[in-house]
């Protein structure tokens, strides 16, 4: 797409895998219910989404231990009190074992 904001606004699912140090997807672009997936940032000081994406989200991580160590998309908004730990619903093991339910 030539127009990223428009493409994101039309999408039901947005997936990013970049090494961006700064956000490239913004919450104002997302329509309600959009599934987002940010897998590229593996550094505590890098992120692919802005604060508004984090604020709007029910957050799932791949592995809780590593996410709490290296996922800047989560750690930065946590540190700045943009989100709370309660917004981190669980990890893939929790979801796959039905310990925590996904979307209804």
Steps between C-alpha positions, in 0.01 A plus 500: 500500500612850429288652780572323829242688712223418252608136470507458878159667532349249255665191649346247735850382591830690510825309539843659527842344504753780478803619690352848542612695805193725482130433439383436146136414585279748684185438699312777321529295179338185643132420478343333806562127524809494280743223592856631524816296513837662572780247491804690380610699801719285721656785694359670806557843343349432153141484390279464195176644645418823678352553846144515367525152347618368836232694689221354280624142519442179685860382487619146437867408483682196366691415820435712811853478641677618185234762417545662841871519430519609136167616349530877470146520360385394848782610730509865390127566555513305829788714624316818400173384664321503165388142563479283809613141550131401506482569124747218440247219485739208460738319271461236231523218753213654698293532184574152362432332834176702546626639832402839361234544237558700182228687319143394569 
